[in-house]
Structures are given as structure tokens and as C-alpha cells.
Amino acid sequence: MKKRLHQLWIPGFLTFILSTVFLMTLQKLGFQPRIVGDGPNAILFCAPWLESLLFVGALGAYLSSRAGGSRGAALFASVFPVLALTTAFLLMFPIDLIVERAIGNHVDFSIVATALLREGIGWILVPGAALLVGGLLVQFLLSRRLTSAALLAAESDRFQRR
């Protein structure tokens, strides 16, 4: 359990906390999201936050790898914030149905589904891609470094045998 805590949960929650705190900080500093599209199909993107997610995802993957985590654990730790947001988005459907039936107010499901899809792209898909790219970049760099270290060790062994 302690191994999983250090390889998965601590790096995962750290990426979640850092991504959330940085987004709140940007909003407090007055950064406004960019609107892509027009009318009801507009999607909001916060470019500085998306750029920071590359580094946050890379940090989560690096900490997981450093703790001895597998590639899967490192990538899971890097995209952990998106998994939490996806869970929240998926819970909105049943909660919305329960609230609508209790109140007696009926909203057309297509409007709700369109809004959730649009917001899902802006708040789940694109940030998830940024976090994943950061995690994959760290995995690529670490694998190259490990390959170089293995080659150096092999050369050293071969030199010592002479």
C-alpha cells in the first residue's frame, strides 16, 4: 500500500492540486479564458493554464517514475486531474435527473447533453491532452536516459573484462 501511495496517489493528487491552484491564481490575476467559436457552440480555453498543464503533467509523471512507478502509474499520475473532473462531469447526469424530477422542471436533454459535451471538450479533453503530452515527454526523456545509462554500464563491463 505504501508503494502505491508514493508511486500513484501522492503524484496524482499533487498534479490535481497544482493544476487547480494555478487555474485559480490565473483567475485571481485577471486572466480570462479565450472564446473559440461563436454562439452556443463557443468553447472556453485558458491558454496559460493549458501551457502550465504540460509542466504539471510532466511533474506528476516524473515523481511517479522517481518513486519506482511503472509507465502506466506515471501516466495515470500525470492525467489524474482530468480523471477527477471526468468523474464530476459523469455524476452531473444522474444528479441533474434527480433534481429535475424533484423540482418538476423539465429541461430538454439535448440542451444539457450539448452543454456537457461542449464543456467536456474545454475542461476535460484538451487539458487531458496537455497533461498526457507532459507525462509522455517525461517518459520519453527518462527512457532515453535509462538507455544511455545501460549502454554506459555495458561499455564499462566490456572495458573491465579486457
VEXVEXPA-762047 format. One record per atom (N, C-alpha, C): x, y, z. Coordinates in steps of 0.1 Angstrom, whole numbers, plus 5000, padded with zeros to 4 digits. Layout:
<lomars>
XYZ;...
</lomars>
This chain:
<lomars>
500849885000;500050005000;500950135000;502050125008;502850245009;503550274995;503850164988;504450174975;503550244965;502250204965;501250264956;500950414960;501050434973;500850574978;501950664972;503150624972;504250714967;504350714952;503950604946;504150594931;502950654924;501750654930;500550684923;499750804929;499350784942;498450874948;499051014951;500251014957;500851144960;501151224948;501851164937;502051244925;500751284918;499751194919;498451224912;497751344919;497651334932;496951444939;497751574939;499151564938;499951684936;499651754923;499551674912;499151734899;497751794900;496851724906;495551784908;495551914915;496251924926;496252044934;496952154927;498152124921;498852224913;498052284902;497352194894;496652244883;495452334887;494852294898;493652374903;494152504909;495152504917;495652624923;496152724912;496852674902;497352764892;496152824884;495152744881;493952804875;493352904883;493152884896;492552984905;493453104905;494753094906;495653204906;495553284894;495453224882;495353294870;494053374869;492953314875;491653384875;491753504885;492453494896;492553604906;493353714900;494353674891;495253774885;494553844873;493353804869;492553864859;492653804845;493353694844;493353624831;492053564828;491553594816;490253544812;490453444801;489553334801;489653234790;489353294777;489953234767;489653274753;488453204748;487653264740;486453204735;486753164720;486653034718;486852974705;485452934699;485152984688;483852964682;482853074685;481653064681;480653174683;479353114687;478553194693;477153144697;477153034707;476152944706;476052844716;477152734715;477952734704;478952634702;480352684707;480452804714;481652854718;482252774729;483552754729;484352684739;485352774745;485552764758;486452844765;487752774767;488852844764;490252794767;491052894774;491752854784;492652934792;494052894788;494652964778;495952934772;497052924783;497253014792;498353004801;498152884810;496952844814;496752724822;497052604814;496652594801;496952484793;498352464791;499152574790;500552564788;501252514801;500652554813;501252504826;500952364828;499852304822;499552164824;500552074818;501252124808;502352044802;503452014813;503752114821;504752104831;504152034843;502952054847;502351984858;502251834855;501851794843;501751654839;503151594839;504151664835;505451614835;505951594849;505651684858;506051674872;505451554878;504151534876;503451414881;504151284876;504351274864;504951154858;506451134863;507151244865;508551234870;508551184884;507651244893;507651204907;507251054908;506251014900;505850874900;507050784895;507650824885;508850744880;509950734890;510150854896;511250864906;511050774918;509750754921;509350664932;509350524928;509650494916;509750354911;508450304905;507550394901;506350354894;506550314880;505650234875;505650184862;505250294852;505350274839;504950374829;503450404831;502650304833;501250324835;500950404847;501650384858;501450454870;501850604868;502950624861;503450764858;502450834850;501950774839;500950834831;499650864838;499250774846;498050794855;498150904864;499350924870;499651034879;499651164871;500051164859;500151284851;498751334847;497851244844;496451284839;495451274851;495851254863;494951244874;493951354875;494251484873;493251594874;492151574865;492351524853;491351504843;490451394847;490951294853;490151184858;489151224869;489651314877;488751374888;487651454881;488051534872;486951624865;486051534857;486451434851;485651344843;484551274853;485051234864;484151184874;483051284878;483451404880;482451504884;481451534872;481951534860;481051554849;480151434847;480551314849;479751204848;478651194859;478951244871;478051254882;476951354879;477151454870;476251554868;474951504862;475051394853;473851344847;472851284857;473251194865;472151144875;471751244885;472651334889;472151434899;471251524892;471451564880;470551654873;469251594871;469151464868;467851394866;467051394879;467751364890;467151364903;466551494907;467351604905;466951734909;465751784900;465851754887;464751794878;463451724882;463451604885;462251534889;461751584902;462651614912;462151664925;461551804923;462051884915;461552024913;460352024903;460351934894;459251924884;459652014872;460852054871;461252134860;461952044850;461452044838;462051964827;462752044817;464052014816;464852074805;465151974795;465152014782;465351924771;466751864773;466851734772;468051664774;469151694764;468751734752;469651764741;470451894745;469751984751;470452104756;471552074766;471151994776;472051954786;473251874781;472951784772;474051694766;474951784758;474451874750;475251964742;476152054751;475652104761;476452184770;477552104777;477151984782;478151904788;479251854778;478851824766;479851794756;480751904753;480252024751;481052144748;481952174760;481452174772;482352194784;483352084786;482951964782;483851844784;485051864775;484851914763;485951934754;486952044760;486352154765;487152264770;487852234783;487152154792;487652124805;488151984808;487951894799;488451754801;489351714789;488951724777;489651664766;490951744763;490851874762;492051954759;493051954771;492651984783;493551974794;494151834796;493351734793;493851594794;494951564784;494751624772;495851604762;497151674766;496951794772;498151874777;498851794788;498151744797;498751664808;499451544803;498751474794;499251354788;500551374780;500551484773;501851524765;502951544775;502751614786;503751634796;504251504801;503351414805;503751284810;504451204800;504051204788;504751124777;506151174774;506251314775;507551374773;508551324784;508051324796;508951274807;509351124805;508351044801;508650904799;509650884788;509450964777;510450954766;511850994771;511951104778;513251154783;513851054793;513051004802;513650904811;514050774805;513350734795;513650614788;514950634780;515150744774;516450774767;517650784777;517350844789;518450854799;518750714804;517750624806;518050494811;518750414801;518350424788;519050354777;520550404777;520750534778;522150574778;522950524790;522350514801;522950464813;523250314811;522350244805;522550094803;523750074793;523750164783;524850154773;526250184780;526250284788;527450314795;527950204804;526950144811;527250024820;527849914812;527249884801;527649774792;529049804787;529349924783;530749954779;531749944790;531249984802;532149974813;532449834817;531449744816;531649604818;532649544808;532449584795;533249524785;534749574786;534849704791;536249754792;536949684804;536149654815;536749594827;537149444824;536549384814;536849244811;538149234804;538549334797;539849334790;541049334798;
</lomars>
